[in-house]
Amino acid sequence: MHCLNVELGERSYPIVIGSQLLGDPQNLLPYIRGRQVCVVTNETVAPLYLPQLLAALADFDKVDTIELPDGEAFKTLDTVNRIFDLLLERRHNRSTTLIALGGGVVGDMTGFAAACYQRGVDFVQIPTTLLAQVDSSVGGKTGVNHPLGKNMIGAFYQPRVVLADMATLTTLPEREFSAGVAEVIKYGLICDETFFCWLEGNISRLMARDPQALAYAVDRSCRDKAAVVAEDERESGRRAILNFGHTFGHAIEAVQGYGAWLHGEAVAAGMVMAAELSRLRGAIDAGLIDRIRVLLEAARLPQAAPAGMLTGEFLDAMAVDKKIVDGRLRLVLLRALGDAQVVDDTPKALIEQALRHCGAV
Ligand SMILES: O=C(O)C(=O)C[C@@H](O)[C@H](O)[C@H](O)COP(=O)(O)O
């Protein structure tokens, strides 16, 4: 077991990475200030890991749990309202701590509920998917989707601790695992060339969930993310690079219907689109795109738009991206391997060309 820190002054917190962390009260107690807790999880994760966690919480005065339906389609205000209903019915006060036990959807909604409930209560992230361990549990982006756009309602709100229990990855379905690998590859592309090269040499071990390879990938991803977040907590500048591939990916998720493609799958295809656009702008060569495709192929991730998706559908959905400033679409593109930048001067025709290269019609 080891710890990394997300350095944010008084909002700093540790990311604890290890195996079999869930059942040990000592991993949680230092981060819970009151005597009340509410565990938010979903119907898939609860039978697997809730009993262990509840055993670790046995000494608290009030321990409630809520099991939400599983899937991105349920990341809505209505679902968050169910958390508020329980907290109020069971008279949780401002000293309560919400504990997110699950993947990114559970973590994002729990964090948002914690940010809003009685104007803010503590929360703890216990991510049980690869994507949540390497990305969504770190950095304090919380919120829900709207039919018109992904993550359109939310808040920046940091957890007290992130407990990444690698043992929970042993039960993760293959498709979910691959989706997490998309975000791992993203770090290599945007800020860590050495990690990208390591992934090229170790992708088979990673996909086989070799414990050492997996621990290294989670640790390195969290370090990369923590460094970016520490520099720019509320995404006023550099943090936007973490959105590489996401403007395209979010369009896929919104147009296909949330949950049809997993978030990481949409991001994988979106990263190829963003790389293609970077190439069309002359920043990178076709060789790098081939290398990205080889990695995505090995990770069993999509590299093209969903069948039949129109360039117009992409552009319409991308028009509600949160990075738009003064009506200008800002895209995260590559300057080189391991070096991303935000650009706001890409001609629409070039975006359409990149989309068509990636299978949009
Ligand atoms: O933490 C960030 O910042 C990110 O952008 C990480 C993304 O991988 C993650 O999917 C995030 O939830 C996207 O946020 P959004 O602001 O683009 O909705």
The ligand as a Gaussian input file, in Angstrom:
#p B3LYP/6-31G(d) Opt

LIG

0 1
 O      -10.615000      15.757000     -14.449000
 C      -10.718000      16.376000     -15.509000
 O      -10.513000      17.590000     -15.585000
 C      -11.120000      15.697000     -16.740000
 O      -11.464000      16.337000     -17.707000
 C      -11.066000      14.208000     -16.744000
 C      -11.969000      13.551000     -17.741000
 O      -11.325000      12.366000     -18.159000
 C      -13.304000      13.164000     -17.136000
 O      -14.014000      12.384000     -18.038000
 C      -14.150000      14.353000     -16.745000
 O      -15.248000      13.930000     -16.007000
 C      -14.665000      15.136000     -17.887000
 O      -15.178000      16.323000     -17.378000
 P      -15.906000      17.409000     -18.256000
 O      -15.635000      18.684000     -17.579000
 O      -15.354000      17.359000     -19.630000
 O      -17.332000      17.068000     -18.274000

